Amino acid sequence: MEPVELRTERLLLSVPRGSDTDALYAACQDPDIQRFTTVPTPYTREHAAGFPVKAAAGWADGTDAVWALRHDGTLAGMVGLHRLGGGEGELGYWLAPGFRGTGLMTEAARAVVEWGFTGPLGLARIEWRAVVGNTGSARIAQRLGFTYGGMLRRALRNGSGDRSDAWIADLLPRDPRTPAAWPIDA
């Protein structure tokens, strides 16, 4: 699969590149990124330097579509569709601390979801999972219209190998893209 760029009102979503190494390294020192995502812990400069290569491989073999969020030329975070195959994928994302609470991730994730459903993948389903307690991630999925599906016990492993309970939700192409009611305090 060939990488594509997506544009939103405030963002350019493009493939991660080698010049992102310093920004990736700095962002992934954040304790919440290390706790709530699968980035390696501890996160080294070598991990940051290798990430663009890993992202390119995912695009090439069609298993992952990962974009860097660029706001005014600055790397703000990452968003992607992961574990692609069989007409479905999993939405994942993180934002650097200085960009949280700005609506940028909702904007980016909305563009990625629409591309996943209407672009060349033509996905039939997109899933979202997050560590129980990651209310920031849950609020974004909720705003996008994902339907809350429940909690999976010890279903997620972070970069240090710790297992956590997970919230799970999904979105289908025909679902409204409006905030959905969830039975959790997101």
C-alpha positions, 0 to 999 in steps of 0.5 A, spaced: 500 500 500 502 506 498 502 512 503 498 517 502 497 524 506 491 527 509 489 534 510 484 537 515 483 544 517 489 545 521 493 539 520 497 535 515 497 528 516 504 525 513 508 519 514 513 519 519 520 521 517 527 521 519 527 528 521 522 527 526 527 523 531 528 528 536 520 530 536 518 523 537 524 521 542 521 528 546 514 526 546 515 519 548 518 520 554 511 522 557 509 518 562 502 517 559 504 515 552 509 510 556 503 508 560 497 508 555 501 506 549 505 500 546 511 504 545 517 501 548 519 503 555 524 506 556 523 509 550 530 511 547 533 515 541 534 508 537 527 507 538 525 514 535 530 513 529 527 506 527 520 508 528 519 511 521 522 505 518 517 501 522 511 505 519 514 505 512 514 497 513 507 497 515 504 501 509 508 497 504 506 490 507 499 493 508 498 491 515 499 498 518 497 505 516 501 510 520 501 518 520 504 523 523 500 529 525 503 536 523 501 542 526 504 548 523 510 544 521 511 541 528 510 534 530 504 533 534 502 526 535 501 520 531 495 516 529 494 510 525 490 504 523 493 498 525 492 490 524 489 491 518 486 485 514 480 482 513 476 488 512 478 491 519 483 495 523 484 498 529 484 506 531 490 508 535 493 515 537 497 519 541 498 526 542 504 530 545 503 533 552 503 540 549 497 539 544 492 535 548 486 539 549 486 542 543 481 538 539 487 536 534 486 529 535 479 528 534 480 532 527 486 527 525 482 521 527 476 523 524 480 524 517 483 517 518 476 514 520 473 517 513 479 514 509 479 507 512 472 507 510 471 510 504 479 510 501 482 504 498 481 499 504 474 500 504 474 497 511 467 494 514 469 495 521 474 500 525 475 498 532 478 502 538 481 500 545 484 503 550 487 502 557 481 503 562 482 510 565 485 513 559 479 518 559 482 522 554 482 517 548 475 515 550 473 522 549 476 522 542 473 515 540 466 517 543 466 524 539 467 520 533 461 516 534 464 509 536 459 504 540 462 502 547 462 495 547 465 493 554 471 492 558 476 486 556 480 484 562 488 484 562 487 485 554 492 490 553 500 490 554 504 496 554 511 497 552 514 495 558 510 488 558 505 490 563 498 488 562 492 492 563 484 492 562 481 495 556 475 499 554 473 497 547 469 500 542 467 500 534 465 504 528 461 501 522 461 505 516 453 506 516 454 509 524 453 516 525 459 520 526 456 524 532 458 523 540 455 516 542 453 515 550 457 511 553 456 507 560 463 510 563 465 516 565 469 518 559 
